Amino acid sequence: MSTCVWGRDRDMDHRTPIRVMVVDDHQVVRAGVISMLQAAHQIEVVEQAANASEAIRKAKDVRPDVILLDIRLPGVSGWEVCQTLAAVLPETRVIMLTSFLDEDYLFKALQAGARGYLVKTASQEEIVEAIVSVAEGQRLLSAPLVDKLVARFTDLSREMAFRDSGLDQDEIQILRMLAEGATNKQIALRTHWSEVSVKRKLQAVFEKLGVEDRTGAAVEAMRRGLI
């Protein structure tokens, strides 16, 4: 698994270790992450916590550079904790550490102020790289989540194109068949419409897309991302 980083707003002084706090309600997971980080010379684990209230209290005390925060904690979501931390410790960067490859979780984490989002299957090298990158002011996502994010925005873009075109589902279906090279008769057979209905629907498609013929409709539909 790889990661994607972008943006930078300040540099860290690498002559001093990056001070990290680990928050996870599972003691075994927490201990494993801490052990992994302690092997990295550029990182110092300064605190750990098992729940939200403990995390906020200890973070205020030690003011770490980076917090690795589990997205699911007892009684409260990780992004709620992240929002609180972003408000009271704006200089501390939060990386959400999660088992969920879910774009909805990702959006909530980013909206809450998280600077990174990593899955727990990330390697030691990837987690250390993420901490260093986020400490330097960059933002970071696990590569599989970047793929999901791109897919989500592609879907949203297509939905907006559908809405703006004014085409209904029948007309979109016709456009897809046009792009495949289907004739009016073939469209009628596949949709169980009469050829007269197909011609009428095609004319409506031409008018909505501002084109004059089948080829123009297919080209314009592809240009707009409708098919």
Secondary structure, 3 states (H helix, E strand, C coil): CCEEEECCCCCCCCCCCEEEEEECCCHHHHHHHHHHHHCCCCEEEEEEECCHHHHHHHHHHHCCCEEEEECEECCEEHHHHHHHHHHHCCCCEEEEEECCCCHHHHHHHHHCCCCEEEECCCCHHHHHHHHHHHHCCCEEEEHHHHHHHHHHHHHHHHHHHHHHHCCCHHHHHHHHHHHCCCCHHHHHHHHCCCHHHHHHHHHHHHHHHCCCCHHHHHHHHHHCCCC
